[in-house]
Amino acid sequence: MSERCIACGMPMESAADRAGGDPHKVYCLHCARPDGTMQSYEEKLESMTRFIMKSEGRNEERARKKAIDWLARQPAWRK
């Protein structure tokens, strides 16, 4: 069973799926900044909203709501 990214829930089956290819990172390449650190909640929310808009054809308001709901279930953002 693969681990999942703590920030977005993406399955991470190999080091290539992890930030910077580092097998010890607990977040995926899509949740990393160029320097390898994890994106902030605001950065992740923005990128996930854009992803949902593009992949599901939702308007920004609905995509943002779905992203907020999804992120609330991820370990990194459960506070």
MMTF fields as JSON, N, C-alpha, C and O atoms, coordinates in Angstrom:
{
  "mmtfVersion": "1.0.0",
  "mmtfProducer": "UNKNOWN",
  "numBonds": 315,
  "numAtoms": 316,
  "numGroups": 79,
  "numChains": 1,
  "numModels": 1,
  "chainsPerModel": [1],
  "groupsPerChain": [79],
  "chainIdList": ["A"],
  "bondAtomList": [4, 2, 8, 6, 12, 10, 16, 14, 20, 18, 24, 22, 28, 26, 32, 30, 36, 34, 40, 38, 44, 42, 48, 46, 52, 50, 56, 54, 60, 58, 64, 62, 68, 66, 72, 70, 76, 74, 80, 78, 84, 82, 88, 86, 92, 90, 96, 94, 100, 98, 104, 102, 108, 106, 112, 110, 116, 114, 120, 118, 124, 122, 128, 126, 132, 130, 136, 134, 140, 138, 144, 142, 148, 146, 152, 150, 156, 154, 160, 158, 164, 162, 168, 166, 172, 170, 176, 174, 180, 178, 184, 182, 188, 186, 192, 190, 196, 194, 200, 198, 204, 202, 208, 206, 212, 210, 216, 214, 220, 218, 224, 222, 228, 226, 232, 230, 236, 234, 240, 238, 244, 242, 248, 246, 252, 250, 256, 254, 260, 258, 264, 262, 268, 266, 272, 270, 276, 274, 280, 278, 284, 282, 288, 286, 292, 290, 296, 294, 300, 298, 304, 302, 308, 306, 312, 310],
  "bondOrderList": [1, 1, 1, 1, 1, 1, 1, 1, 1, 1, 1, 1, 1, 1, 1, 1, 1, 1, 1, 1, 1, 1, 1, 1, 1, 1, 1, 1, 1, 1, 1, 1, 1, 1, 1, 1, 1, 1, 1, 1, 1, 1, 1, 1, 1, 1, 1, 1, 1, 1, 1, 1, 1, 1, 1, 1, 1, 1, 1, 1, 1, 1, 1, 1, 1, 1, 1, 1, 1, 1, 1, 1, 1, 1, 1, 1, 1, 1],
  "groupList": [{"groupName": "MET", "atomNameList": ["N", "CA", "C", "O"], "elementList": ["N", "C", "C", "O"], "formalChargeList": [0, 0, 0, 0], "bondAtomList": [1, 0, 2, 1, 3, 2], "bondOrderList": [1, 1, 2], "singleLetterCode": "M", "chemCompType": "L-PEPTIDE LINKING"}, {"groupName": "SER", "atomNameList": ["N", "CA", "C", "O"], "elementList": ["N", "C", "C", "O"], "formalChargeList": [0, 0, 0, 0], "bondAtomList": [1, 0, 2, 1, 3, 2], "bondOrderList": [1, 1, 2], "singleLetterCode": "S", "chemCompType": "L-PEPTIDE LINKING"}, {"groupName": "GLU", "atomNameList": ["N", "CA", "C", "O"], "elementList": ["N", "C", "C", "O"], "formalChargeList": [0, 0, 0, 0], "bondAtomList": [1, 0, 2, 1, 3, 2], "bondOrderList": [1, 1, 2], "singleLetterCode": "E", "chemCompType": "L-PEPTIDE LINKING"}, {"groupName": "ARG", "atomNameList": ["N", "CA", "C", "O"], "elementList": ["N", "C", "C", "O"], "formalChargeList": [0, 0, 0, 0], "bondAtomList": [1, 0, 2, 1, 3, 2], "bondOrderList": [1, 1, 2], "singleLetterCode": "R", "chemCompType": "L-PEPTIDE LINKING"}, {"groupName": "CYS", "atomNameList": ["N", "CA", "C", "O"], "elementList": ["N", "C", "C", "O"], "formalChargeList": [0, 0, 0, 0], "bondAtomList": [1, 0, 2, 1, 3, 2], "bondOrderList": [1, 1, 2], "singleLetterCode": "C", "chemCompType": "L-PEPTIDE LINKING"}, {"groupName": "ILE", "atomNameList": ["N", "CA", "C", "O"], "elementList": ["N", "C", "C", "O"], "formalChargeList": [0, 0, 0, 0], "bondAtomList": [1, 0, 2, 1, 3, 2], "bondOrderList": [1, 1, 2], "singleLetterCode": "I", "chemCompType": "L-PEPTIDE LINKING"}, {"groupName": "ALA", "atomNameList": ["N", "CA", "C", "O"], "elementList": ["N", "C", "C", "O"], "formalChargeList": [0, 0, 0, 0], "bondAtomList": [1, 0, 2, 1, 3, 2], "bondOrderList": [1, 1, 2], "singleLetterCode": "A", "chemCompType": "L-PEPTIDE LINKING"}, {"groupName": "GLY", "atomNameList": ["N", "CA", "C", "O"], "elementList": ["N", "C", "C", "O"], "formalChargeList": [0, 0, 0, 0], "bondAtomList": [1, 0, 2, 1, 3, 2], "bondOrderList": [1, 1, 2], "singleLetterCode": "G", "chemCompType": "PEPTIDE LINKING"}, {"groupName": "PRO", "atomNameList": ["N", "CA", "C", "O"], "elementList": ["N", "C", "C", "O"], "formalChargeList": [0, 0, 0, 0], "bondAtomList": [1, 0, 2, 1, 3, 2], "bondOrderList": [1, 1, 2], "singleLetterCode": "P", "chemCompType": "L-PEPTIDE LINKING"}, {"groupName": "ASP", "atomNameList": ["N", "CA", "C", "O"], "elementList": ["N", "C", "C", "O"], "formalChargeList": [0, 0, 0, 0], "bondAtomList": [1, 0, 2, 1, 3, 2], "bondOrderList": [1, 1, 2], "singleLetterCode": "D", "chemCompType": "L-PEPTIDE LINKING"}, {"groupName": "HIS", "atomNameList": ["N", "CA", "C", "O"], "elementList": ["N", "C", "C", "O"], "formalChargeList": [0, 0, 0, 0], "bondAtomList": [1, 0, 2, 1, 3, 2], "bondOrderList": [1, 1, 2], "singleLetterCode": "H", "chemCompType": "L-PEPTIDE LINKING"}, {"groupName": "LYS", "atomNameList": ["N", "CA", "C", "O"], "elementList": ["N", "C", "C", "O"], "formalChargeList": [0, 0, 0, 0], "bondAtomList": [1, 0, 2, 1, 3, 2], "bondOrderList": [1, 1, 2], "singleLetterCode": "K", "chemCompType": "L-PEPTIDE LINKING"}, {"groupName": "VAL", "atomNameList": ["N", "CA", "C", "O"], "elementList": ["N", "C", "C", "O"], "formalChargeList": [0, 0, 0, 0], "bondAtomList": [1, 0, 2, 1, 3, 2], "bondOrderList": [1, 1, 2], "singleLetterCode": "V", "chemCompType": "L-PEPTIDE LINKING"}, {"groupName": "TYR", "atomNameList": ["N", "CA", "C", "O"], "elementList": ["N", "C", "C", "O"], "formalChargeList": [0, 0, 0, 0], "bondAtomList": [1, 0, 2, 1, 3, 2], "bondOrderList": [1, 1, 2], "singleLetterCode": "Y", "chemCompType": "L-PEPTIDE LINKING"}, {"groupName": "LEU", "atomNameList": ["N", "CA", "C", "O"], "elementList": ["N", "C", "C", "O"], "formalChargeList": [0, 0, 0, 0], "bondAtomList": [1, 0, 2, 1, 3, 2], "bondOrderList": [1, 1, 2], "singleLetterCode": "L", "chemCompType": "L-PEPTIDE LINKING"}, {"groupName": "THR", "atomNameList": ["N", "CA", "C", "O"], "elementList": ["N", "C", "C", "O"], "formalChargeList": [0, 0, 0, 0], "bondAtomList": [1, 0, 2, 1, 3, 2], "bondOrderList": [1, 1, 2], "singleLetterCode": "T", "chemCompType": "L-PEPTIDE LINKING"}, {"groupName": "GLN", "atomNameList": ["N", "CA", "C", "O"], "elementList": ["N", "C", "C", "O"], "formalChargeList": [0, 0, 0, 0], "bondAtomList": [1, 0, 2, 1, 3, 2], "bondOrderList": [1, 1, 2], "singleLetterCode": "Q", "chemCompType": "L-PEPTIDE LINKING"}, {"groupName": "PHE", "atomNameList": ["N", "CA", "C", "O"], "elementList": ["N", "C", "C", "O"], "formalChargeList": [0, 0, 0, 0], "bondAtomList": [1, 0, 2, 1, 3, 2], "bondOrderList": [1, 1, 2], "singleLetterCode": "F", "chemCompType": "L-PEPTIDE LINKING"}, {"groupName": "ASN", "atomNameList": ["N", "CA", "C", "O"], "elementList": ["N", "C", "C", "O"], "formalChargeList": [0, 0, 0, 0], "bondAtomList": [1, 0, 2, 1, 3, 2], "bondOrderList": [1, 1, 2], "singleLetterCode": "N", "chemCompType": "L-PEPTIDE LINKING"}, {"groupName": "TRP", "atomNameList": ["N", "CA", "C", "O"], "elementList": ["N", "C", "C", "O"], "formalChargeList": [0, 0, 0, 0], "bondAtomList": [1, 0, 2, 1, 3, 2], "bondOrderList": [1, 1, 2], "singleLetterCode": "W", "chemCompType": "L-PEPTIDE LINKING"}],
  "groupTypeList": [0, 1, 2, 3, 4, 5, 6, 4, 7, 0, 8, 0, 2, 1, 6, 6, 9, 3, 6, 7, 7, 9, 8, 10, 11, 12, 13, 4, 14, 10, 4, 6, 3, 8, 9, 7, 15, 0, 16, 1, 13, 2, 2, 11, 14, 2, 1, 0, 15, 3, 17, 5, 0, 11, 1, 2, 7, 3, 18, 2, 2, 3, 6, 3, 11, 11, 6, 5, 9, 19, 14, 6, 3, 16, 8, 6, 19, 3, 11],
  "groupIdList": [1, 2, 3, 4, 5, 6, 7, 8, 9, 10, 11, 12, 13, 14, 15, 16, 17, 18, 19, 20, 21, 22, 23, 24, 25, 26, 27, 28, 29, 30, 31, 32, 33, 34, 35, 36, 37, 38, 39, 40, 41, 42, 43, 44, 45, 46, 47, 48, 49, 50, 51, 52, 53, 54, 55, 56, 57, 58, 59, 60, 61, 62, 63, 64, 65, 66, 67, 68, 69, 70, 71, 72, 73, 74, 75, 76, 77, 78, 79],
  "secStructList": [7, 7, 3, 3, 7, 6, 6, 6, 7, 7, 3, 3, 7, 1, 4, 4, 4, 5, 4, 4, 4, 7, 6, 6, 7, 1, 1, 5, 4, 4, 4, 5, 7, 6, 6, 1, 7, 5, 7, 7, 2, 2, 2, 2, 2, 2, 2, 2, 2, 2, 2, 2, 2, 2, 2, 2, 7, 7, 7, 2, 2, 2, 2, 2, 2, 2, 2, 2, 2, 2, 2, 6, 6, 1, 4, 4, 4, 7, 7],
  "xCoordList": [0.848, 0.0, 0.895, 1.855, 0.57, 1.377, 0.951, -0.189, 1.889, 1.568, 0.836, 0.873, 0.174, -0.515, 0.088, 0.54, 0.083, 0.579, -0.255, -1.483, 0.421, -0.291, -1.041, -1.923, -0.701, -1.301, -2.454, -3.399, -2.388, -3.456, -4.056, -5.114, -3.416, -3.946, -3.511, -3.944, -2.667, -2.217, -1.41, -0.569, -1.664, -0.834, 0.616, 0.881, 1.54, 2.965, 3.565, 3.902, 3.694, 4.139, 5.644, 6.191, 6.323, 7.779, 8.368, 7.64, 9.681, 10.355, 10.053, 10.003, 9.85, 9.557, 8.252, 8.07, 7.345, 6.067, 6.212, 5.31, 7.326, 7.546, 8.286, 8.962, 8.153, 8.815, 10.307, 10.979, 10.813, 12.236, 12.762, 13.976, 11.874, 12.309, 12.875, 13.5, 12.657, 13.185, 12.247, 11.101, 12.715, 11.849, 11.393, 10.507, 11.985, 11.617, 10.558, 10.017, 10.268, 9.252, 7.873, 7.596, 7.013, 5.666, 4.625, 3.422, 5.103, 4.208, 4.716, 5.898, 3.795, 4.098, 4.729, 4.818, 5.159, 5.789, 4.841, 5.305, 3.531, 2.559, 2.322, 1.763, 2.739, 2.543, 3.839, 3.895, 4.867, 6.167, 6.414, 5.999, 7.094, 7.588, 8.848, 9.384, 9.323, 10.555, 11.753, 12.626, 11.801, 12.928, 12.73, 13.587, 11.609, 11.356, 10.549, 10.135, 10.306, 9.479, 8.01, 7.628, 7.206, 5.781, 5.069, 5.352, 4.149, 3.348, 2.528, 2.223, 2.182, 1.286, -0.134, -0.409, -1.022, -2.423, -2.978, -3.677, -2.676, -3.2, -2.701, -3.466, -1.424, -0.869, -1.531, -1.88, -1.704, -2.313, -3.767, -4.238, -4.487, -5.886, -6.016, -6.89, -5.157, -5.199, -4.907, -5.624, -3.863, -3.513, -4.558, -4.856, -5.115, -6.145, -7.421, -8.092, -7.76, -8.939, -8.769, -9.692, -7.6, -7.339, -7.411, -7.952, -6.865, -6.886, -8.328, -8.676, -9.157, -10.554, -11.308, -12.111, -11.061, -11.715, -11.378, -12.257, -10.115, -9.66, -10.139, -10.646, -9.982, -10.288, -11.776, -12.219, -12.555, -13.972, -14.884, -16.103, -14.301, -15.109, -15.994, -17.003, -15.63, -16.425, -16.045, -14.934, -16.986, -16.64, -15.765, -15.65, -15.161, -14.192, -14.803, -14.177, -16.002, -16.641, -16.864, -16.545, -17.408, -17.667, -16.365, -16.252, -15.387, -14.097, -13.413, -12.834, -13.476, -12.852, -13.523, -12.843, -14.845, -15.554, -15.144, -14.899, -15.073, -14.666, -13.232, -12.938, -12.347, -10.96, -10.882, -10.139, -11.63, -11.65, -12.118, -11.514, -13.192, -13.724, -12.702, -12.516, -12.039, -11.041, -9.838, -9.395, -9.317, -8.131, -8.399, -7.498, -9.609, -9.954, -9.806, -9.673, -9.831, -9.696, -8.245, -7.981, -7.312, -5.914, -5.163, -5.404, -4.258, -3.55, -2.863, -2.839, -2.317, -1.583, -2.484, -2.01, -3.769, -4.67, -5.831, -6.78, -5.791, -6.92, -7.117, -8.058, -6.32, -6.383, -7.72, -7.913],
  "yCoordList": [-1.185, 0.0, 1.25, 1.339, 2.18, 3.394, 4.403, 4.41, 5.236, 6.337, 7.409, 7.429, 8.295, 9.416, 10.723, 10.833, 11.703, 13.037, 13.607, 13.525, 14.181, 14.743, 16.027, 16.451, 16.646, 17.929, 17.807, 18.594, 16.813, 16.71, 15.32, 15.161, 14.313, 12.959, 12.129, 10.985, 12.672, 11.92, 10.698, 10.795, 9.54, 8.371, 8.628, 9.19, 8.209, 8.358, 6.959, 6.395, 6.409, 5.029, 4.895, 3.812, 5.979, 5.928, 7.268, 8.238, 7.312, 8.561, 9.656, 10.828, 9.31, 10.304, 11.048, 12.161, 10.457, 11.096, 12.093, 12.895, 12.044, 12.881, 14.167, 14.245, 15.15, 16.441, 16.239, 15.631, 16.749, 16.666, 15.256, 15.05, 14.275, 12.89, 12.316, 11.255, 13.018, 12.606, 11.563, 11.881, 10.332, 9.276, 9.518, 8.819, 10.496, 10.791, 11.9, 12.125, 12.58, 13.648, 13.024, 11.977, 13.666, 13.147, 13.888, 13.693, 14.733, 15.44, 15.255, 14.997, 15.394, 15.063, 16.213, 17.343, 15.891, 16.886, 18.027, 19.137, 17.798, 18.842, 19.804, 20.884, 19.418, 20.247, 20.921, 21.53, 20.807, 21.389, 22.674, 22.825, 23.576, 24.787, 24.398, 23.31, 25.263, 24.953, 24.615, 23.846, 25.188, 24.896, 23.604, 23.238, 22.913, 21.636, 21.724, 20.691, 22.924, 23.053, 22.89, 23.063, 22.559, 22.359, 23.701, 24.668, 23.733, 24.936, 25.258, 24.375, 26.516, 26.932, 26.495, 26.096, 26.571, 26.236, 27.111, 26.616, 28.382, 29.299, 28.936, 28.978, 28.579, 28.157, 26.877, 26.765, 25.912, 24.638, 24.835, 24.243, 25.669, 25.943, 26.551, 26.159, 27.496, 28.143, 27.148, 27.111, 26.347, 25.404, 24.305, 23.874, 23.849, 22.813, 23.373, 22.681, 24.607, 25.243, 25.298, 24.955, 25.726, 25.782, 24.392, 24.23, 23.385, 22.013, 21.517, 20.918, 21.761, 21.318, 22.047, 21.439, 23.327, 24.09, 23.474, 23.29, 23.161, 22.621, 21.181, 20.847, 20.34, 18.917, 18.589, 17.612, 19.397, 19.098, 20.13, 19.955, 21.201, 22.226, 23.023, 23.588, 23.071, 23.834, 25.306, 25.662, 26.156, 27.576, 27.766, 26.863, 28.93, 29.156, 28.987, 28.399, 29.486, 29.396, 27.946, 27.563, 27.146, 25.73, 24.942, 24.078, 25.246, 24.559, 24.884, 24.0, 26.135, 26.541, 25.842, 25.389, 25.753, 25.067, 23.596, 23.061, 22.948, 21.544, 21.398, 20.468, 22.304, 22.255, 22.437, 21.719, 23.376, 23.597, 22.339, 21.922, 21.737, 20.512, 19.378, 18.658, 19.22, 18.158, 18.389, 17.474, 19.603, 19.89, 19.73, 19.354, 20.006, 19.867, 18.43, 18.189, 17.487, 16.067, 15.576, 14.426, 16.417, 16.01, 16.302, 17.329, 15.409, 15.576, 16.927, 17.451, 17.493, 18.75, 19.925, 20.912, 19.825, 20.98, 20.717, 21.501, 19.677, 19.301, 20.166, 19.915, 21.134, 21.933, 22.576, 23.274],
  "zCoordList": [0.0, 0.0, 0.0, 0.764, -0.843, -0.928, 0.135, 0.599, 0.496, 1.396, 0.61, -0.62, 1.328, 0.694, 1.185, 2.324, 0.299, 0.635, 1.785, 1.771, 2.771, 3.923, 3.573, 4.32, 2.45, 2.091, 1.1, 1.156, 0.177, -0.837, -0.947, -1.557, -0.377, -0.415, -1.607, -1.743, -2.477, -3.644, -3.212, -2.319, -3.847, -3.551, -3.965, -5.028, -3.116, -3.415, -3.437, -2.396, -4.642, -4.795, -4.943, -4.736, -5.299, -5.443, -5.026, -4.812, -4.913, -4.546, -5.547, -5.173, -6.809, -7.849, -7.586, -8.08, -6.822, -6.487, -5.338, -5.095, -4.64, -3.457, -3.812, -4.838, -2.972, -3.183, -3.384, -2.552, -4.482, -4.772, -4.956, -4.956, -5.113, -5.244, -3.964, -3.975, -2.849, -1.545, -0.924, -0.604, -0.753, -0.218, 1.22, 1.71, 1.898, 3.281, 3.401, 4.484, 2.305, 2.34, 2.477, 1.891, 3.247, 3.482, 2.634, 2.804, 1.727, 0.811, -0.617, -0.846, -1.568, -2.958, -3.733, -3.254, -4.932, -5.794, -6.132, -6.39, -6.14, -6.455, -5.287, -5.473, -4.112, -2.918, -2.467, -1.399, -3.286, -2.948, -3.729, -4.877, -3.073, -3.743, -4.515, -4.307, -5.396, -6.14, -5.25, -5.654, -4.036, -3.141, -2.345, -1.541, -2.563, -1.896, -0.622, -0.096, -0.1, 1.097, 0.722, -0.436, 1.703, 1.442, 1.271, 1.977, 0.325, 0.103, 1.35, 2.151, 1.499, 2.579, 2.231, 1.1, 3.2, 2.94, 1.82, 0.936, 1.849, 0.839, -0.557, -1.521, -0.669, -1.965, -2.454, -3.629, -1.554, -1.933, -2.323, -3.295, -1.566, -1.877, -3.272, -4.046, -3.587, -4.899, -6.019, -7.019, -5.859, -6.926, -7.061, -8.175, -5.958, -6.036, -6.656, -7.423, -6.336, -6.942, -8.454, -9.193, -8.92, -10.372, -10.998, -12.092, -10.305, -10.807, -10.952, -11.97, -9.951, -9.995, -11.1, -11.808, -11.251, -12.325, -13.683, -14.525, -13.884, -15.167, -15.38, -16.452, -14.376, -14.547, -14.485, -15.089, -13.758, -13.587, -14.228, -14.254, -14.743, -15.405, -14.456, -14.878, -13.195, -12.22, -12.272, -12.665, -11.868, -11.769, -10.526, -9.697, -10.405, -9.328, -7.943, -7.062, -7.742, -6.425, -6.01, -4.885, -6.912, -6.591, -6.44, -5.571, -7.29, -7.208, -5.886, -5.255, -5.464, -4.203, -3.021, -2.1, -3.045, -1.962, -1.899, -0.818, -3.064, -3.089, -2.572, -1.821, -2.969, -2.51, -0.995, -0.325, -0.456, 0.998, 1.718, 2.706, 1.222, 1.836, 1.781, 2.762, 0.632, 0.465, 1.378, 2.072, 1.374, 2.18, 3.674, 4.423, 4.113, 5.533, 6.026, 7.226, 5.102, 5.47, 5.432, 5.781, 5.019, 4.902, 6.198, 6.833, 6.597, 7.883, 8.062, 9.176, 7.023, 7.168, 7.546, 8.107, 7.243, 7.403, 8.36, 8.385, 9.122, 9.987, 11.211, 11.963, 11.452, 12.685, 12.904, 13.899]
}
